[in-house]
Amino acid sequence: MVRVSGCELSSSRPALIYAQHVTRNFVIQNLNSKIQNQMTPTILIIDDDNRLNQLLKDFLKDFGYTVITATHPARGLKKMKQASPDLVILDIMLPEMDGFEVCRVIRETSNIPIIMLTARGEVTDKVVGLELGADDYLAKPFEPRELVARIQSVLRRTQQLADNQPITFERLTIDLDKRIAVLDGNPLDLTTNEFAALALLARNAGKVLNRDQILQELRGMDCDAFNRSVDIAVSRLRQKLSDNPKAPEFIKTVWGSGYVFIAN
């Protein structure tokens, strides 16, 4: 398989072709699904490694994605406004403005899904990215096939939130079709992960969900022992819902078990 490094690409074009060949059946299934859904997701990659961008662009195009790239954060933000992509792949180590700052800028105006890339793979980098509103992260070096799986998981989660009837509580309405949550008549500014967590908890109101169940909804894959994405998403949700964890109105912590949605 092809491996990708933040500073060096040892993979050759023949290796990439071989990787594409061994995943042929998956590619065909994926493209058939895109044809049936009449949609071609657009992905924006913001990474200062132009060679990496081209490698990923070639690889992702064979999975039915339209790919736009930028090597500078300012150009990336401009392309995002122009192209309105379905998902952003964002490197942390960027010139002039790091990925954390770019993520913060994006979150000021958009809830577009973001997958962050980190060369160091440190837990602190992952936590900071998630706290800023990123939907997932991937440490370099990584297998391009794993990136495809992460992209599909995030986009599938976004799609699953559509075509559902609104869920209504006394103070809160969750419109799953429009992906909007309204508290006391005011729309909440939620990221994809935050909305997915809220929708999952609300759909299962009164039922305790453990962290693994919530994470499966958020990322579609198992977490490692240091993954705090669920706690971060719930913490950010509570802040935006003005929900006091010591006297909760919406999300209650069940110690040793998980979380339960308790709104009337």
C-alpha positions, 0 to 999 in steps of 0.5 A, a space after each residue: 500500500 501507499 504510505 504518505 509522509 508529511 515531509 517526504 513521499 517515498 511512494 512511486 506512481 507504480 505503487 499508487 497504481 497497484 494500490 488502486 488495483 487491489 481496491 478495484 472492487 471497492 472503487 466500483 462499489 463506491 462509484 456505483 453508489 455515487 451514480 445512484 445518489 446523483 452526487 459527486 462530493 467535492 473535497 478541498 485539500 489545504 496542505 503546503 506539500 504540493 506533491 502530497 496534494 497531487 498524490 491524494 488528488 489522483 487517488 481520491 478521484 478514482 473513488 468518485 470525488 472531485 478534488 480541489 487543492 491549495 498549498 497556502 491557507 489564504 488561497 484555501 479559504 478563498 477556494 472554499 468560498 468559491 467552490 463550496 466543497 462538501 469536506 475539507 482536509 486540513 493540515 496543521 503545519 501550514 505557512 503563516 497561519 496554522 491549521 488550528 487557526 484555519 479551522 477556527 476561521 472556517 468555523 466562524 461561518 461554516 459547519 462544513 466537515 473538517 478532517 485534520 492532518 497532523 504530522 506529530 500525531 500527539 494527543 494534544 494536537 488531536 484534542 485541540 483540533 476537535 475542540 476547535 470543531 474538527 470532525 476527525 483527525 488523521 496522523 501522518 504518515 497514513 494509508 490513503 485508503 484509511 483517509 478514504 474510509 474517514 472521508 466516507 464515514 464523515 460524509 455518510 454521517 452527514 447524509 444520514 442526518 438528512 430526510 428525517 422529521 424534526 425532533 421537538 422538545 419544550 425549548 429545543 427543536 432539531 431539524 435533521 433534514 436541514 441540520 439545524 438545531 434551534 434553542 428558544 427560537 435561536 439557531 445553534 452554531 453546531 459542527 457536524 460532530 456536535 449536531 450528529 451527537 445531539 441528534 443521536 442523543 435526542 433520537 434516543 432520549 431517555 436511553 443511556 448511550 455509552 461512549 463507544 456507541 456515540 463514537 460509532 455515530 461520530 466516526 464510524 470506527 473504534 476509538 483508541 484509549 486516548 480518544 476524547 472526541 466524545 467528551 469534547 463533543 458533549 462538552 461543546 454541546 453543553 456550552 452551546 445549549 447553556 446546559 449546566 452539567 451539575 444541574 442538566 436540562 438536556 444532557 446528563 452524565 451517567 457515571 461509568 456508563 455514558 450520557 443520556 438525553 433528558 429534555 422534556 
